Amino acid sequence: MDTFRTALTVGLGAGLGAVVRHLVLLSAAPGSTAALALTFAVNMLGCFAMGLYKPGPLWGAGFLGGFTTFSAISVAAMQSEAIIALVIVALSFAMSIVSYLLGHTLRERRHG
């Protein structure tokens, strides 16, 4: 029963995170450079928050997991020329990891 409860908690958080991401992205035209930039910003913010707060299932895997998105980055990459696609994917991956590590480092300094 505990596994089922955790799954429901993560699912609830993921749904909320996806709704917030959608609301943020409504300010840009789908497929535009602005939408891609906002998606990068959302992913970096979510990864930073994950590192900074080390949240549990509802806010971590749930909300922040639903808030961030690799699929939107993948779609943008697939709609681009090969070299641009490679840059988009590599930059997204690198920026997300750096954002997480920055948040993690700040958390460690604050509590360590």
C-alpha positions as CSV (number, residue, x, y, z in Angstrom):
1,M,0.0,0.0,0.0
2,D,2.9,2.4,0.7
3,T,4.2,2.0,-2.9
4,F,0.7,2.8,-4.2
5,R,0.5,5.9,-2.0
6,T,3.9,7.1,-3.2
7,A,2.9,6.5,-6.8
8,L,-0.3,8.6,-6.3
9,T,1.8,11.3,-4.6
10,V,4.3,11.5,-7.4
11,G,1.5,11.5,-10.0
12,L,-0.3,14.3,-8.3
13,G,2.9,16.4,-8.1
14,A,3.8,15.6,-11.7
15,G,0.3,16.7,-12.9
16,L,0.7,20.0,-11.0
17,G,4.2,20.5,-12.3
18,A,3.1,19.9,-15.9
19,V,0.2,22.4,-15.6
20,V,2.6,25.1,-14.2
21,R,5.0,24.4,-17.1
22,H,2.2,24.7,-19.6
23,L,1.1,28.0,-18.1
24,V,4.6,29.3,-18.4
25,L,5.0,28.2,-22.0
26,L,1.6,29.8,-23.0
27,S,3.4,33.1,-23.2
28,A,5.4,32.0,-26.3
29,A,4.3,30.7,-29.7
30,P,4.7,26.9,-30.0
31,G,7.9,26.0,-31.8
32,S,9.3,29.5,-31.5
33,T,12.7,30.5,-30.2
34,A,11.0,32.1,-27.2
35,A,9.3,28.7,-26.4
36,L,12.7,26.9,-26.7
37,A,14.3,29.5,-24.4
38,L,11.5,29.2,-21.9
39,T,11.8,25.4,-22.0
40,F,15.5,25.8,-21.2
41,A,14.7,28.2,-18.4
42,V,12.1,25.8,-16.9
43,N,14.5,22.9,-17.1
44,M,17.3,24.8,-15.5
45,L,15.0,26.2,-12.7
46,G,13.6,22.8,-12.0
47,C,17.0,21.1,-11.8
48,F,18.4,23.9,-9.7
49,A,15.5,23.5,-7.3
50,M,16.0,19.8,-7.1
51,G,19.6,20.3,-6.2
52,L,18.9,23.1,-3.7
53,Y,16.0,21.6,-1.8
54,K,16.4,17.8,-2.4
55,P,12.6,17.5,-2.2
56,G,10.7,14.3,-1.5
57,P,8.3,12.4,-3.8
58,L,5.6,15.1,-4.1
59,W,7.8,18.0,-4.9
60,G,10.9,16.2,-6.3
61,A,10.0,13.3,-8.6
62,G,6.5,14.7,-8.8
63,F,6.2,18.4,-9.2
64,L,9.7,19.1,-10.5
65,G,9.7,16.0,-12.6
66,G,6.5,17.2,-14.3
67,F,7.6,20.8,-14.4
68,T,10.8,20.0,-16.3
69,T,10.7,18.4,-19.7
70,F,13.1,16.6,-22.0
71,S,10.4,15.7,-24.5
72,A,9.9,19.4,-25.6
73,I,13.7,19.8,-26.1
74,S,13.6,16.6,-28.2
75,V,10.8,17.8,-30.4
76,A,12.6,21.1,-30.9
77,A,15.8,19.2,-31.8
78,M,13.9,17.0,-34.3
79,Q,12.5,20.0,-36.1
80,S,16.0,21.5,-36.6
81,E,19.0,20.7,-38.8
82,A,21.2,18.0,-37.5
83,I,24.0,20.2,-36.1
84,I,21.4,22.6,-34.4
85,A,19.7,19.5,-32.9
86,L,23.0,18.3,-31.5
87,V,23.6,21.7,-29.9
88,I,20.1,21.9,-28.5
89,V,20.3,18.4,-26.9
90,A,23.9,18.8,-25.6
91,L,23.2,22.3,-24.2
92,S,20.0,21.2,-22.5
93,F,21.7,18.2,-20.9
94,A,24.8,20.2,-19.8
95,M,22.8,23.2,-18.5
96,S,20.4,20.9,-16.5
97,I,23.3,19.1,-14.9
98,V,25.2,22.3,-14.1
99,S,21.9,23.8,-12.6
100,Y,21.4,20.8,-10.4
101,L,25.0,20.9,-9.2
102,L,24.9,24.6,-8.5
103,G,21.7,24.1,-6.4
104,H,23.3,21.1,-4.7
105,T,26.5,23.0,-3.9
106,L,24.5,25.9,-2.4
107,R,22.5,23.5,-0.3
108,E,25.7,21.8,1.0
109,R,27.3,25.1,1.9
110,R,24.2,26.3,3.6
111,H,23.9,23.1,5.7
112,G,27.5,22.0,5.9
